[in-house]
Every structure is written in structure tokens, then in C-alpha cells.
Amino acid sequence: MPRFLRFSVLLLTLLLLLATLPAFGTNEREVAVTLPPPTTAAPTVSAACAALFDPVSDCFLLSKNADERRPMASTTKIMTALVVLTHCNLADTIKVPREAVGVEGSSIYLFENEEITVETLLYALLLNSANDAAVALAIHTAGSVAAFADLMNEKAADLHLTSTHFTNPHGLYDEAHYTTARELALITAAALKNEVFAKIVATKRYSVPQNGTDATRLFLNHNRLLRTYEGAIGVKTGFTKKSGRCLVSAAKNNDLTLIAVTLDAPNDWQDHTAMLDWGFAEYEGFCPMPEAITLPVVGGVATEVTLEPDSSLSLTLPRAHAEIACTLEAPRFLFAGFAAGEAVGQLVYRMDGKVIGTVSLKTASGVEKSRLHRTFFQKIQDIFIK
């Protein structure tokens, strides 16, 4: 076959191959999905203020006076723990200051100069709702209660909260200490992203030796929902005479996590059960786990490579949603000479023909070129050399 004709055939083959490779567009992880309205009426609650929040869709599924400023009692300690976890190490040892001894309200009866770790105090703070632990942590973190309150307010500003203000780390009543049901839900969503916080608030009981004595401290979580509501994962109770009963809860069901908040709720346990039941009856989470994907490799020391997700997809969908289809957008094969972690394509998820999310794919390993095989382009180059 004449050299020119051989080149033409090879070039035509190359063009046909390229034409059959799908374009794989952008690597966007999330596509805006608007939640449809619920199909049933939201439950009636006893709380003066309430909110039910879905952190994945950043959507409030239920609200009642959710923007009204009110005291929040010991649910304050959600922010206290978040600030401490931002600034301190769990293994740090604290020598209990005099200011933390005999603090009004719930207590684990710390004594002056007792040595205790940050981790132990966090369990006391979030399970026993210990006000003396709150003060000890505040002084250790910032030097004083007032300075610690400044850190709490800085964190509130970072979260773009406009109706929340702290004056102390424990939640004892102060006119200038307040939040809203909506913003308390946002604080909780931020705190639950911290693995240590999430682990502590989901713990039902915790015991630890008391330094310098033969005694053992036992902390019991006051959150009744951890024992009575399937899927409950936290978070915090609170009460003062002026705030009334305050409660923040979170639960997970069908890959969907919901955060419920009530302020001044005479029947808070009932309120939260009704709110969570309603939310889970209306919506569910969609968190696909893609199966292993392999692509052929040309001209390499290996003949194929595995693709793995470079991101994850987490969406909230109505329970009665349409069927979801997944499409792989990637080349049909790869030429050797690539490293691990290179972007190769994406999985595209569609519902009713509309894209609802994408998951980027990357090579799980690299494949070097084989010296025993010449690439397609090298063979074309040989035609001109010959």
C-alpha cells in the first residue's frame, strides 16, 4: 500500500475514534435542586419558636416564629463546644480555676486546681450540661469568660448570623444573650461537621477516672431522644425559667439528616418526634455509591485502570421522586503515561431528564508507557520517517 494511502487510512481511523469519544463537560459536583413543597401539612407544635432544617439542601422544611430572638439556655453549649474544638486540643490538661468552682446550675462539682482534660470537660459540657465545665473551658481557651464570649460572637459572624449574641458559655439568662430557632439550627449544622462534636453528642453515657482520687465520674446524656427515637444522633437540651424548655435534636434516616430546634416548648420531646417523623415521611436523602469503573489502557504496562470518585454526591429528594438515571461520561480508553488522581470524566445523575448532580472521576493509579509497544501516534510518526 502506498505510504500516502496508509497515512490516510490511519488518520481516518483516528478521526473516527475521536468522534466516538463522549465529551465529559465540567466537573461540577452539585446542581441546584429545588425541593418541591411537602404533600402533607406540617405538624402543630407546642413551641413558641421552631425550625426543621435540612443542611444538605440548606432548606428549612418547617418554621414557626423561627426568626424571633429568644434566650436559648444550655443549647448555648453547642457554640461553646464548637469554639473550644476550634482553638484547643482534646488532650490539653486544664487546672480548674477558682471562677469555675460552684457555678450556678448544672455541675460536675469541679474543685479548684483539679487537673482535667479538655476532652473530659467537653463530655461534661454536652452530656451533663455542666456549667462549671463551660466556665473552665472558656477560661482555658480565651483567658476569661468575657473574652470567650467574644470568640463565640466572632464565630457567629463567620456563620453570617445576624440575630445571635452570646455573653457567656453556659446559657444562664442574660438579656443580651439570645438567638433564633433558625440560627440555632445553622450553628448546630456547623457543629455536626466536626467529627469529635458529632461523636460526643451521640454518646449516651461516658465515664472517666477523677484525677487525684479513687472516684469515677459518670456523665449521662440528658437527650431522651437518643434512647426513644430511631436514628437520633444528638444534640442538646436546655432549660431556665425565663427561656422555658429548649431542645436541639438531629436524626438520620434514609441518608437524610434533619436538625430540629424548639425554643420555649412545653412538650419538646413530642414536638421533635412529630417534626422529625413528618420530615422523614416527606423527603429522603440520595447519596449514591458508584460501583468500580475500569477503562482499557493502550500502550501501557497495565491493560486497564480503575476510576474512582473524586467527590461525593448528597441530595435531598421528595419521597415520591421519579426514577434516577446515571450516565458515565468518559473516554472509551486511555493512552498510557498518566498518573494517579488525574481527572478522567464524571458520572451524571438525571431525574426527569434534568441533571440533578455529578460526581467527578479520577484514575485510582497511574500507568506508565510500555517500551514494548509504540503508541498510535508514534506509528503515524514512523510513516514520515520512513
C-alpha positions in Angstrom: 0.0 0.0 0.0 1.4 3.4 -0.9 2.7 5.5 2.0 0.2 8.3 1.5 -2.7 5.9 1.4 -1.5 4.1 4.6 -1.4 7.5 6.3 -4.8 8.5 5.1 -6.3 5.2 6.5 -4.6 5.7 9.8 -5.7 9.4 10.0 -9.3 8.5 9.1 -9.3 5.8 11.8 -8.0 8.3 14.4 -10.7 10.8 13.5 -13.5 8.2 13.8 -12.2 7.1 17.2 -12.1 10.7 18.4 -15.6 11.3 17.1 -17.0 8.4 19.2 -15.5 9.6 22.4 -18.1 11.5 24.5 -17.3 14.9 25.8 -17.5 14.9 29.6 -18.1 18.6 30.3 -17.5 20.2 33.6 -16.7 18.6 36.9 -19.4 20.3 38.9 -20.3 18.4 42.0 -23.6 19.9 42.8 -26.5 21.1 40.7 -29.2 23.2 42.3 -32.3 21.1 43.0 -35.4 22.9 44.2 -37.3 20.9 46.8 -41.0 20.7 45.9 -43.4 21.7 48.7 -44.5 18.9 51.1 -47.5 16.8 50.3 -48.9 17.0 53.9 -49.4 19.8 56.4 -46.6 20.3 58.9 -47.4 19.2 62.4 -48.6 21.6 65.1 -46.0 22.1 67.8 -46.2 23.5 71.4 -43.0 25.5 71.0 -43.1 29.3 70.8 -40.4 29.1 68.1 -39.5 26.1 66.0 -37.5 25.1 62.9 -36.7 21.9 61.0 -33.6 22.2 58.9 -32.1 20.1 56.1 -28.4 21.0 56.0 -27.8 19.2 52.6 -30.3 21.3 50.7 -29.8 24.3 53.0 -33.6 24.4 53.3 -35.9 24.9 56.3 -38.7 22.4 55.9 -40.7 23.8 58.8 -40.6 27.1 60.7 -42.7 28.8 63.4 -41.6 32.2 64.6 -38.1 31.0 63.5 -36.6 34.5 63.4 -37.8 35.6 66.8 -34.9 36.4 69.2 -35.2 34.4 72.4 -32.9 33.0 75.2 -31.7 29.5 74.5 -30.4 28.3 77.9 -27.9 25.4 77.7 -28.3 24.9 73.9 -25.7 27.7 74.1 -23.2 25.0 74.7 -23.3 23.8 71.1 -21.5 27.0 70.2 -19.3 26.7 73.3 -18.1 23.3 72.2 -17.6 24.4 68.6 -15.3 27.3 69.7 -13.4 25.1 72.0 -12.8 22.5 69.3 -11.6 25.2 67.0 -9.0 26.5 69.4 -8.0 23.6 71.7 -6.5 20.1 71.7 -8.5 17.4 73.3 -5.5 16.1 75.2 -4.8 19.5 76.8 -4.9 19.4 80.6 -6.7 22.2 82.4 -6.0 23.2 86.0 -9.5 24.2 87.1 -9.6 28.0 88.0 -11.4 29.3 91.1 -14.0 31.0 88.8 -15.2 27.6 87.6 -16.0 26.2 91.0 -19.6 26.5 92.3 -21.1 27.9 89.2 -24.9 28.2 89.3 -26.9 25.4 87.7 -25.9 22.0 86.4 -22.5 20.9 87.6 -20.0 18.1 87.9 -18.6 19.7 91.0 -15.1 20.6 89.9 -12.7 21.7 92.6 -10.1 24.3 92.4 -6.8 23.3 90.8 -8.2 19.9 89.8 -6.5 18.7 86.6 -8.8 17.6 83.9 -8.6 17.3 80.1 -10.4 19.3 77.5 -12.0 16.1 76.2 -13.4 15.2 79.6 -14.8 18.7 80.1 -16.5 18.5 76.6 -18.3 15.3 77.6 -19.3 17.0 80.8 -20.5 20.1 78.9 -22.5 18.3 76.3 -23.9 15.3 78.2 -24.3 16.6 81.8 -24.7 20.2 80.6 -22.2 21.2 83.3 -21.9 25.0 83.7 -18.7 24.7 85.7 -17.2 22.8 82.8 -18.3 25.6 80.5 -16.5 28.2 82.5 -13.4 26.1 82.9 -13.2 25.6 79.1 -13.9 29.3 78.4 -11.1 30.5 80.7 -8.7 27.9 79.3 -9.5 28.9 75.8 -9.6 32.6 76.0 -8.4 33.7 79.4 -11.8 34.9 80.7 -15.5 34.3 80.2 -15.9 37.7 78.5 -13.0 37.0 76.1 -14.5 33.6 75.3 -17.9 35.2 74.6 -16.1 37.4 72.1 -14.9 34.3 70.3 -18.4 32.9 70.3 -19.7 36.1 68.6 -16.9 36.1 66.1 -17.9 32.5 65.2 -21.5 33.6 64.9 -20.3 36.4 62.5 -18.3 33.8 60.5 -21.6 31.8 60.1 -23.3 35.0 58.9 -25.7 35.1 61.8 -27.4 38.4 62.5 -29.8 37.6 65.3 -27.5 35.7 67.7 -25.4 37.2 70.5 -23.5 35.5 73.4 -22.4 36.8 76.8 -21.4 33.5 78.4 -20.5 29.9 77.6 -23.3 28.2 79.6 -26.6 29.9 78.7 -27.6 31.3 82.1 -30.1 34.1 81.4 -28.8 37.5 80.3 -30.8 40.0 78.3 -28.0 40.3 75.8 -27.7 36.5 75.3 -30.1 35.3 72.6 -30.6 33.5 69.3 -33.4 32.4 67.0 -34.6 28.9 66.1 -33.3 29.4 62.6 -29.8 30.5 63.6 -29.5 27.8 66.3 -30.2 25.2 63.6 -27.4 26.8 61.5 -25.0 26.7 64.5 -25.8 23.0 65.0 -25.3 22.2 61.4 -21.8 23.7 61.6 -21.0 21.9 64.8 -22.1 18.5 63.5 -19.5 18.8 60.7 -16.9 18.4 63.5 -16.4 14.6 64.0 -15.5 15.0 67.6 -18.6 17.1 68.4 -20.8 14.6 66.5 -19.3 11.7 68.4 -19.8 13.3 71.8 -23.4 14.4 71.3 -24.3 10.9 70.1 -22.9 9.3 73.3 -25.4 8.1 75.8 -23.0 7.7 78.8 -19.4 8.4 79.5 -17.2 7.6 82.5 -13.7 8.7 83.3 -11.5 8.4 86.4 -11.4 11.6 88.5 -7.8 12.7 88.7 -6.2 12.7 92.2 -9.0 10.5 93.7 -10.3 6.9 93.6 -13.6 8.1 92.2 -15.0 7.8 88.7 -17.2 10.5 87.1 -20.2 9.2 85.1 -21.8 11.5 82.6 -25.3 10.7 81.3 -26.7 12.4 78.2 -29.9 14.3 79.0 -31.2 13.9 75.4 -34.0 11.4 75.8 -34.4 11.1 72.0 -31.1 9.1 71.8 -33.0 6.3 73.6 -36.5 6.8 72.2 -36.2 7.9 68.6 -34.7 5.6 66.0 -31.9 7.3 64.1 -31.3 10.1 66.7 -27.7 11.4 66.7 -27.9 14.2 69.2 -27.8 17.2 70.1 -28.5 19.3 73.3 -31.1 20.1 75.9 -31.6 23.4 77.8 -33.8 25.0 80.4 -34.1 28.1 82.5 -37.2 29.7 84.0 -37.0 32.6 81.5 -36.2 30.6 78.4 -38.5 27.7 79.0 -37.6 24.2 77.7 -35.2 24.4 74.8 -34.1 21.5 72.6 -32.0 20.8 69.6 -32.1 17.4 68.1 -30.8 15.7 65.0 -31.6 12.4 63.4 -30.7 10.4 60.3 -32.9 8.2 58.2 -32.6 7.0 54.5 -29.4 9.1 54.0 -31.2 12.2 55.1 -30.1 14.1 58.3 -32.6 16.6 59.8 -32.0 19.1 62.6 -34.9 20.2 64.7 -35.0 23.2 67.1 -37.6 24.3 69.6 -37.4 27.3 72.0 -39.8 27.5 74.9 -41.6 24.3 74.2 -43.7 22.7 77.0 -43.9 19.4 75.0 -40.5 19.5 73.4 -40.0 15.7 73.1 -43.4 15.3 71.4 -42.7 18.3 69.2 -39.4 16.9 68.0 -40.8 13.4 67.4 -43.6 14.9 65.3 -41.3 17.2 63.3 -38.7 14.6 62.5 -41.4 12.0 61.6 -43.0 14.5 59.3 -39.7 15.5 57.6 -38.6 11.9 57.0 -42.1 11.0 55.6 -41.8 13.8 53.1 -38.2 13.6 52.0 -35.2 11.2 51.7 -31.5 11.5 51.0 -29.8 10.4 47.8 -26.1 9.5 48.4 -25.1 7.1 45.6 -22.1 4.8 46.0 -20.8 4.2 42.4 -19.6 0.7 41.5 -16.0 0.3 40.4 -15.4 1.5 36.8 -12.5 0.3 34.7 -11.2 1.7 31.4 -8.9 -0.1 28.9 -5.3 1.4 28.6 -3.4 1.4 25.3 0.4 1.1 25.2 1.0 0.7 28.9 2.5 -1.7 31.4 -1.1 -2.4 32.5 -4.1 -3.0 30.3 -6.7 -1.2 32.3 -7.2 1.3 35.1 -9.8 1.8 37.7 -11.7 5.1 38.0 -12.8 6.2 41.5 -15.0 9.1 42.7 -13.1 12.4 43.3 -16.2 13.8 45.1 -19.4 12.6 46.6 -23.0 13.5 45.9 -25.6 14.1 48.6 -29.0 15.4 47.7 -32.4 15.7 49.3 -35.3 14.5 47.2 -39.1 14.1 47.8 -40.0 10.5 48.8 -42.1 10.1 45.6 -39.5 11.1 43.2 -39.1 9.9 39.6 -36.5 7.3 38.6 -32.9 8.5 38.6 -30.7 7.6 35.7 -26.9 7.6 35.8 -24.7 8.2 32.8 -20.9 7.7 32.5 -19.2 10.5 30.6 -15.6 9.4 30.0 -13.3 8.3 27.1 -13.6 4.8 25.9 -10.0 4.1 26.6 -6.8 5.9 27.9 -3.3 6.1 26.4 -0.6 5.1 28.9 1.5 7.8 30.5 -0.8 9.2 33.2 -0.5 9.5 37.0 -2.9 8.6 39.8 -5.5 11.2 40.6 -5.9 12.5 37.0 -9.4 13.7 36.1 -10.9 11.4 33.5 -14.7 12.1 33.4 -17.8 12.1 35.5 -21.0 10.3 36.4 -24.1 12.4 35.6 -27.3 11.8 37.5 -30.6 12.8 35.9 -34.2 12.8 37.1 -37.0 13.5 34.6 -34.3 14.3 32.1 -32.8 17.1 34.2 -29.3 16.9 35.7 -29.5 16.8 39.5 -25.9 16.1 40.3 -22.5 15.0 39.1 -19.6 13.0 40.6 -16.1 13.6 39.2 -13.9 10.6 38.4 -10.2 10.2 38.7 -7.6 7.5 38.0 -7.0 5.3 41.0 -3.4 4.6 39.9 -1.0 5.7 37.2 0.0 3.6 34.2 3.5 4.1 32.6 4.1 3.6 28.9 5.3 0.2 27.8 8.6 0.1 26.0 7.4 -2.9 24.1 4.5 -1.1 22.5 4.6 2.0 20.3 1.6 4.3 20.6 -0.8 5.0 17.7 0.7 8.5 17.2 4.3 7.1 17.2 3.3 4.7 14.4 2.0 7.7 12.4 5.3 9.5 13.0 7.1 6.4 11.7 5.4 6.8 8.3 7.0 10.2 7.7 10.4 9.0 9.0 10.4 6.1 6.6 
